[in-house]
Amino acid sequence: MTIRARPMKEGGQFRLAGVIEKTVDGTLRTRSFIRADVFTSETDAADAALRKGQQIIKEQGRLLFADAEDSRAV
């Protein structure tokens, strides 16, 4: 699995956002997430997104990619 931070610029701040990717049976599947947290620094938002991605993986485990959806929000 790969976690990619994708902070979203909102005015002078950055919203925590990212994507978790995994190749399943030759198909790249993605799970995107956007949270309410905002940061003044893009680096801080990216760091928080990586931590949040790890938390999502720990909480959802195998169920994160158990459905047949190629892409969805979590």
RALIN-V664362 format. One record per backbone hydrogen bond with DSSP energy under -0.5 kcal/mol. NH is the residue of the N-H (numbers start at 1). CO is the residue of the C=O. Records with the same first field share a line. If there is no record, write none. Layout:
# RALIN-V664362
NH = CO ; CO
This chain:
# RALIN-V664362
2 = 21
4 = 19
6 = 17
8 = 15
9 = 7
10 = 13
13 = 10
14 = 39
15 = 8
16 = 37
18 = 33
19 = 4
20 = 31
21 = 2
22 = 29
24 = 22 ; 27
27 = 24
29 = 22 ; 27
30 = 70
31 = 20
32 = 72
33 = 18
35 = 16
39 = 14
45 = 41
46 = 42
47 = 43
48 = 44
49 = 45
50 = 46
51 = 47
52 = 48
53 = 49
54 = 50
55 = 51
56 = 52
57 = 53
58 = 54
59 = 55
60 = 56
61 = 57
63 = 60
64 = 61
65 = 62
66 = 63
72 = 30
74 = 32
